Amino acid sequence: MNNIDILNNLSKGNKSDWLEKAKWKKDNKNWLSVSANIAINVLSQMDKLGKSKKELANELNISVKKLNKILSGEYNFDIKTISLLEKILGVDLKK
């Protein structure tokens, strides 16, 4: 049994989508970098204010699940969401 056979056996024949994900991340590198910086700034400000995810989600009128997507660093922000986060957290997220 060769390595390919072993890997196929371990994966039960399931195909991985790692290559497509890697290409997508490469193609979207610029906005993903901006999104990650915004997420870091939001998390930092939440920490400074002692604000929980549940509290911030309630103030944004969104679910904690959606907030977690925002905080993942891979969320495609719209201006409205950025502005609302800035207002609630009292910080400039666009810098």
C-alpha positions as a Markdown table, in Angstrom:
| # | Residue | x | y | z |
|---|---|---|---|---|
| 1 | Met | 0.0 | 0.0 | 0.0 |
| 2 | Asn | 1.5 | 3.4 | -1.0 |
| 3 | Asn | 1.1 | 6.7 | 0.7 |
| 4 | Ile | -1.8 | 7.8 | -1.6 |
| 5 | Asp | -3.7 | 4.7 | -0.8 |
| 6 | Ile | -3.1 | 5.2 | 2.9 |
| 7 | Leu | -4.3 | 8.8 | 2.8 |
| 8 | Asn | -7.4 | 7.8 | 0.7 |
| 9 | Asn | -8.1 | 5.1 | 3.3 |
| 10 | Leu | -7.7 | 7.6 | 6.2 |
| 11 | Ser | -9.9 | 10.2 | 4.5 |
| 12 | Lys | -12.5 | 7.6 | 3.5 |
| 13 | Gly | -12.3 | 9.0 | 0.0 |
| 14 | Asn | -13.4 | 12.5 | 1.0 |
| 15 | Lys | -11.8 | 15.2 | -1.1 |
| 16 | Ser | -10.2 | 18.1 | 0.7 |
| 17 | Asp | -11.0 | 21.7 | -0.4 |
| 18 | Trp | -7.8 | 23.1 | 1.1 |
| 19 | Leu | -6.5 | 24.2 | -2.3 |
| 20 | Glu | -9.7 | 26.1 | -3.2 |
| 21 | Lys | -9.6 | 27.8 | 0.2 |
| 22 | Ala | -6.0 | 28.7 | -0.2 |
| 23 | Lys | -6.7 | 30.2 | -3.7 |
| 24 | Trp | -9.7 | 32.1 | -2.3 |
| 25 | Lys | -7.6 | 33.6 | 0.5 |
| 26 | Lys | -4.8 | 34.6 | -1.9 |
| 27 | Asp | -7.4 | 36.2 | -4.3 |
| 28 | Asn | -9.0 | 38.1 | -1.4 |
| 29 | Lys | -5.8 | 38.9 | 0.5 |
| 30 | Asn | -6.3 | 42.7 | 0.6 |
| 31 | Trp | -9.7 | 43.0 | 2.1 |
| 32 | Leu | -9.1 | 40.0 | 4.4 |
| 33 | Ser | -6.1 | 42.0 | 5.8 |
| 34 | Val | -8.3 | 45.0 | 6.4 |
| 35 | Ser | -11.0 | 42.8 | 8.0 |
| 36 | Ala | -8.5 | 41.1 | 10.3 |
| 37 | Asn | -7.3 | 44.5 | 11.5 |
| 38 | Ile | -10.8 | 45.7 | 12.2 |
| 39 | Ala | -11.5 | 42.5 | 14.1 |
| 40 | Ile | -8.4 | 42.9 | 16.2 |
| 41 | Asn | -9.3 | 46.6 | 16.9 |
| 42 | Val | -12.9 | 45.5 | 17.9 |
| 43 | Leu | -11.6 | 42.8 | 20.2 |
| 44 | Ser | -9.1 | 45.2 | 21.8 |
| 45 | Gln | -11.7 | 47.8 | 22.4 |
| 46 | Met | -14.1 | 45.2 | 23.8 |
| 47 | Asp | -11.4 | 44.2 | 26.2 |
| 48 | Lys | -10.7 | 47.8 | 27.3 |
| 49 | Leu | -14.4 | 48.4 | 27.9 |
| 50 | Gly | -15.0 | 45.0 | 29.5 |
| 51 | Lys | -17.7 | 44.3 | 27.0 |
| 52 | Ser | -18.8 | 40.7 | 26.3 |
| 53 | Lys | -19.6 | 39.3 | 22.9 |
| 54 | Lys | -23.2 | 38.9 | 24.1 |
| 55 | Glu | -23.4 | 42.5 | 25.1 |
| 56 | Leu | -21.9 | 43.8 | 21.8 |
| 57 | Ala | -24.1 | 41.5 | 19.8 |
| 58 | Asn | -27.2 | 42.8 | 21.6 |
| 59 | Glu | -26.1 | 46.4 | 20.9 |
| 60 | Leu | -25.5 | 45.6 | 17.3 |
| 61 | Asn | -28.9 | 43.8 | 17.1 |
| 62 | Ile | -27.2 | 40.7 | 15.7 |
| 63 | Ser | -26.6 | 37.1 | 17.0 |
| 64 | Val | -23.5 | 36.1 | 18.8 |
| 65 | Lys | -22.9 | 33.7 | 15.9 |
| 66 | Lys | -22.8 | 36.6 | 13.4 |
| 67 | Leu | -20.6 | 38.6 | 15.8 |
| 68 | Asn | -18.2 | 35.6 | 15.9 |
| 69 | Lys | -18.0 | 35.8 | 12.1 |
| 70 | Ile | -17.2 | 39.5 | 12.4 |
| 71 | Leu | -14.5 | 38.7 | 14.9 |
| 72 | Ser | -13.0 | 35.9 | 12.8 |
| 73 | Gly | -11.2 | 38.4 | 10.6 |
| 74 | Glu | -12.8 | 37.0 | 7.5 |
| 75 | Tyr | -16.0 | 39.2 | 7.5 |
| 76 | Asn | -16.6 | 41.4 | 4.5 |
| 77 | Phe | -17.7 | 44.6 | 6.3 |
| 78 | Asp | -20.0 | 47.1 | 5.0 |
| 79 | Ile | -19.7 | 50.8 | 5.9 |
| 80 | Lys | -22.9 | 50.7 | 8.0 |
| 81 | Thr | -21.5 | 47.9 | 10.2 |
| 82 | Ile | -18.2 | 49.6 | 10.6 |
| 83 | Ser | -19.9 | 52.9 | 11.5 |
| 84 | Leu | -22.1 | 51.2 | 14.1 |
| 85 | Leu | -19.2 | 49.4 | 15.7 |
| 86 | Glu | -17.3 | 52.7 | 15.9 |
| 87 | Lys | -20.2 | 54.4 | 17.5 |
| 88 | Ile | -20.8 | 51.6 | 20.1 |
| 89 | Leu | -17.2 | 51.1 | 20.9 |
| 90 | Gly | -16.1 | 54.7 | 20.7 |
| 91 | Val | -13.2 | 54.0 | 18.4 |
| 92 | Asp | -12.0 | 54.6 | 14.8 |
| 93 | Leu | -11.8 | 51.3 | 13.1 |
| 94 | Lys | -10.7 | 52.5 | 9.7 |
| 95 | Lys | -7.2 | 53.5 | 10.6 |
